Amino acid sequence: MDYIKGVDISKREYFEILENNFPIWLNEYINTKEMLYLQYVSVSCGKIYSKMFNIKTNYNTLDHSIAVALIVWHFTKDKKQTLAGLFHDISTPVFKHCVDFMNGDYLKQESTESLTKTIIHNSKEIMALLKRDNIKIGEVADYHIYPIADNETPKLSADRLEYSLSNSLFLYNIAKLEDVKQIYEDIEIQRNENGEEELGFKTKNIARKFVSVTNKLSIIYRDDNTRFSMQFLADIMKKLNNENLVTIDDLYQMKESEIIDLIKNSKYKEVFSMWQNAKRVNISKEKPKDVYTVRIKAKVRYIDPLFQGKRISNQCKIAKKMIDKNFAFDMSNYLYLNFNF
């Protein structure tokens, strides 16, 4: 199977913006069993399956991983860094960050990352390719060692750039393809306040436009419907696991569609159907009685990118105001639907 040949035209056009000369050598790594599995894990953390979110495009975790690799390759032309970008989500389970919620890690959302090296090491295909290319596993198993691929919030990295562009384009209709192109073509490698390499913007108004896009996404990532849905899916998976209907290993090997079939054939099928067909969650300042209720905070994803080597928030009052408003978003309400389980 050659995954890239099968992607639809909208994804192909997007990939071409990120790198118009696709690195053919990357295909063998993409087409390994462990990477191909990621096409069955949606980047929406399961939200694509509920009418609350009206998500029409199935942009999956393999698409995201390929796009991150293309960004890294575009700016570095370094195989090791590019592979680290490709592999960074190889340990992602079904419903993506919902498993972090299942593990109680809803603020950092990093609980599955430690498995990356293990999955690569256990893959005969990937290890054979790395050996052939004279690349050590330690050089590709942790993309945190490459600042262009990944860095600390609020810096801009290939990973944050990619999910910002693709989510705004494919999932939430915040940006059009021409907006993505304009933003991407204004980016270059700059030096930040610590003397480290970081992706940054050449033009002030485009940097500000990017902040506007990412702040809208930041609210979406932790709005009431999202927090409720991610915890709801996490709790269902936890119950299925406690009842020996799903193992932890299953969450890393089964397709999301297969897990959903299990849920629909379990005693949780009715509450799952209610969640699927709900248009929005109910909100209360006081804890409601006799219904399934969620009241949690979630990770604040935000980006304060460089503009000509300095943070845009320090150079643009509008950008700073947008970022400050993002942090003020209220996550204190009780969230519920009219069911219990």
C-alpha positions in Angstrom: 0.0 0.0 0.0 1.2 3.5 -0.9 -0.7 5.8 1.4 0.3 9.0 -0.3 -1.1 7.9 -3.7 -4.5 7.4 -2.1 -5.0 10.8 -0.3 -7.7 13.0 -1.6 -7.1 16.2 -3.6 -7.6 18.6 -0.7 -5.0 16.9 1.4 -2.6 16.6 -1.6 -2.9 20.4 -2.2 -2.2 21.0 1.4 0.9 18.7 1.5 2.2 20.5 -1.6 2.1 23.8 0.2 4.2 22.4 3.0 6.7 20.9 0.6 6.2 21.0 -3.2 9.0 18.5 -3.8 7.8 15.5 -1.8 10.7 13.5 -0.4 10.2 10.1 -2.0 12.5 8.4 0.5 9.9 9.1 3.2 7.4 6.7 1.6 8.9 3.5 2.8 8.7 4.7 6.4 5.1 6.0 5.9 4.0 2.6 4.5 5.1 0.6 7.6 2.5 -1.2 9.6 2.9 1.0 12.7 2.6 4.2 10.7 -0.4 3.0 8.6 -2.3 2.2 11.7 -2.5 5.9 12.5 -4.9 6.5 9.6 -7.5 4.9 11.8 -7.0 7.4 14.6 -8.7 10.8 14.1 -6.9 13.9 15.1 -10.2 15.2 16.6 -9.9 13.0 19.6 -13.2 11.3 18.7 -15.2 14.5 18.3 -15.8 13.6 14.6 -18.3 11.0 15.8 -20.6 13.5 17.5 -23.0 16.0 15.9 -21.9 18.6 18.4 -18.9 19.4 16.3 -20.0 19.1 12.6 -16.6 17.9 11.5 -16.8 16.7 7.9 -13.2 15.9 7.0 -11.5 12.8 8.4 -8.0 14.3 8.8 -6.3 11.5 10.6 -3.1 11.1 12.8 -1.1 9.7 9.9 -2.0 12.8 7.8 -0.8 14.9 10.7 2.4 12.9 11.1 3.2 13.1 7.4 2.6 16.9 7.3 4.8 17.5 10.3 7.6 15.5 8.6 7.1 17.6 5.4 7.4 20.9 7.4 10.6 19.7 9.1 12.0 18.5 5.8 11.1 21.8 4.1 13.0 23.9 6.6 15.9 21.5 7.5 16.4 18.9 4.7 17.6 16.7 7.5 16.5 13.0 7.4 16.8 12.4 11.1 14.8 15.4 12.2 12.2 14.6 9.5 11.8 11.0 10.7 11.6 12.2 14.3 8.7 14.4 13.2 7.1 11.5 11.3 7.3 9.2 14.3 6.3 11.7 17.0 2.7 10.4 17.2 3.4 6.7 16.5 2.3 5.8 20.0 -1.1 7.5 19.7 -4.1 5.3 20.7 -7.7 5.5 19.6 -9.4 8.8 20.2 -6.0 10.3 20.6 -5.8 12.6 23.7 -8.9 11.0 25.2 -6.6 8.3 26.6 -4.7 11.1 28.4 -8.0 12.0 30.0 -8.4 8.4 30.9 -5.0 8.5 32.5 -5.9 11.7 34.4 -3.4 13.8 32.2 -5.9 16.3 30.8 -3.6 19.3 31.6 -0.3 18.2 29.9 -1.8 15.5 27.5 1.5 13.7 27.2 0.8 10.4 28.9 1.3 8.2 25.9 4.5 9.7 24.5 6.8 7.4 26.5 5.8 4.4 24.2 7.3 6.0 21.1 10.7 4.4 21.3 9.2 1.0 22.3 6.9 0.9 19.3 9.8 1.9 16.9 12.1 -0.7 18.5 9.5 -3.4 18.2 8.9 -2.7 14.5 11.0 -5.0 12.3 10.1 -2.9 9.2 11.2 0.4 10.7 14.3 -0.9 12.4 15.4 -2.5 9.1 14.9 0.8 7.3 16.8 2.7 10.0 19.7 0.2 9.9 19.8 0.4 6.1 20.0 4.2 6.3 22.6 4.1 9.1 20.3 6.0 11.6 20.2 5.1 15.3 16.8 4.8 17.0 17.9 7.4 19.6 18.2 9.9 16.7 14.5 9.6 15.7 12.6 8.4 18.7 12.3 11.7 20.5 11.4 14.8 18.5 11.9 17.0 21.5 15.6 17.0 20.8 15.0 19.0 17.6 13.7 22.5 18.2 12.3 22.9 14.7 10.2 19.8 15.2 9.1 20.5 18.8 9.8 22.9 21.6 8.1 24.3 24.7 4.9 26.4 24.7 4.4 29.1 23.6 7.1 28.7 20.9 6.3 27.7 17.3 7.4 24.3 16.1 6.6 22.1 13.2 4.1 20.1 15.3 2.2 23.1 16.6 2.3 24.8 13.2 0.9 21.7 11.5 -2.0 21.0 13.7 -2.9 24.7 13.7 -2.9 24.9 9.9 -4.7 21.6 9.3 -7.3 22.0 12.1 -8.2 25.4 10.9 -8.4 24.2 7.3 -10.0 20.7 7.6 -11.8 20.4 10.9 -13.1 23.8 12.0 -13.3 26.0 8.8 -11.4 28.9 10.3 -9.0 29.3 7.4 -9.0 28.6 3.6 -6.2 27.1 1.6 -5.0 30.5 0.5 -4.8 31.6 4.1 -2.7 28.5 4.9 -0.4 29.3 2.0 0.0 32.9 3.0 0.9 32.0 6.6 3.2 29.2 5.7 5.2 31.2 3.1 5.9 33.9 5.6 7.7 31.6 7.9 11.5 31.1 8.2 14.0 29.8 10.7 14.9 32.6 13.2 16.8 32.8 16.5 14.7 33.3 19.6 15.4 35.1 22.9 17.5 32.1 24.0 19.6 31.9 20.9 17.8 28.7 19.7 16.5 28.0 16.3 12.7 28.5 16.0 10.2 29.0 13.3 9.2 32.7 13.1 7.4 35.2 10.9 8.8 37.8 8.6 5.7 40.0 8.5 3.9 41.5 11.4 0.4 41.4 10.1 0.7 37.7 9.1 2.1 36.8 12.5 -0.9 38.6 14.1 -3.2 36.7 11.7 -1.7 33.4 12.8 -2.3 34.4 16.5 -5.9 35.1 15.6 -6.3 31.7 14.1 -4.6 29.8 16.9 -6.5 31.6 19.6 -9.8 30.5 18.1 -8.5 27.0 17.9 -7.3 27.2 21.5 -10.8 27.8 22.7 -12.2 25.0 20.5 -9.6 22.6 22.0 -11.0 23.1 25.5 -14.5 24.4 25.1 -17.4 22.9 27.0 -18.4 20.4 24.3 -14.9 19.2 23.9 -14.0 18.8 27.5 -17.2 16.9 28.1 -16.7 14.6 25.1 -13.1 13.7 25.8 -13.8 12.8 29.4 -17.0 10.9 28.3 -15.1 8.8 25.8 -12.3 8.3 28.3 -14.7 7.1 30.9 -16.4 4.7 28.5 -13.1 3.2 27.6 -12.1 2.9 31.2 -15.4 1.0 32.0 -14.9 -1.3 29.0 -11.3 -2.0 30.2 -12.5 -2.6 33.8 -15.1 -5.1 32.4 -12.4 -6.9 30.4 -14.1 -6.0 27.1 -11.1 -3.9 25.9 -7.5 -4.1 26.9 -5.0 -1.3 27.1 -3.2 -2.9 24.2 -6.4 -2.9 22.1 -6.4 0.9 22.3 -3.1 0.9 20.4 -4.0 -1.8 17.9 -7.7 -1.5 17.1 -9.3 1.0 14.7 -11.6 3.6 16.2 -14.4 2.1 14.1 -13.8 -1.2 15.9 -13.9 0.3 19.3 -17.1 2.1 18.4 -18.6 -1.2 17.3 -17.7 -2.6 20.7 -19.4 0.3 22.5 -22.5 -0.1 20.3 -22.7 -3.7 21.3 -22.2 -3.0 25.0 -24.6 -1.7 27.7 -23.3 1.8 27.0 -24.8 1.9 23.5 -27.7 4.1 24.5 -25.6 6.8 26.3 -23.1 6.7 23.4 -25.9 7.2 20.9 -27.2 10.2 23.0 -23.8 11.7 22.9 -23.4 11.1 19.2 -26.7 12.9 18.4 -26.5 15.7 21.0 -26.0 19.2 19.5 -24.4 20.7 22.7 -23.8 19.9 26.3 -25.8 21.4 29.2 -24.1 23.8 31.5 -24.6 24.5 35.2 -22.9 26.6 37.9 -24.1 24.0 40.5 -23.5 20.3 40.3 -26.6 18.6 38.8 -28.0 15.5 40.4 -28.5 12.0 38.9 -26.7 12.7 35.6 -23.2 12.0 34.3 -21.3 15.3 34.9 -17.9 16.6 33.9 -16.1 19.4 35.6 -12.4 19.6 34.6 -9.9 22.0 33.2 -7.9 21.2 30.1 -4.5 22.0 28.6 -4.2 25.6 27.3 -2.7 25.3 23.8 -1.5 28.7 22.6 1.3 30.1 20.5 3.2 33.4 20.8 5.3 33.2 17.7 8.4 35.1 16.8 8.2 38.2 14.5 11.7 39.0 13.3 13.2 37.3 16.3 11.0 38.7 19.1 7.7 37.5 20.5 4.7 39.1 18.7 3.0 39.8 22.0 5.9 42.2 22.8 5.5 43.9 19.5 1.8 44.0 18.9 -0.8 45.1 21.4 -3.6 43.5 19.4 -1.8 40.1 19.5 -1.2 40.4 23.2 -4.8 41.2 23.8 -5.9 38.2 21.9 -3.6 35.9 23.8 -4.7 37.4 27.2 -8.3 36.9 26.2 -7.5 33.2 25.4 -6.3 32.6 28.9 -9.4 34.2 30.4 -11.7 31.4 29.0 -13.9 30.0 31.8 -13.7 26.3 32.4 -15.4 26.2 35.8 -18.9 25.1 34.8 -20.4 21.7 35.4 -21.2 20.0 32.0 -23.7 17.3 31.5 -26.2 15.5 29.3 -29.4 14.0 30.5 -28.1 10.4 31.1 -26.1 8.5 33.6 -24.0 5.4 33.4 
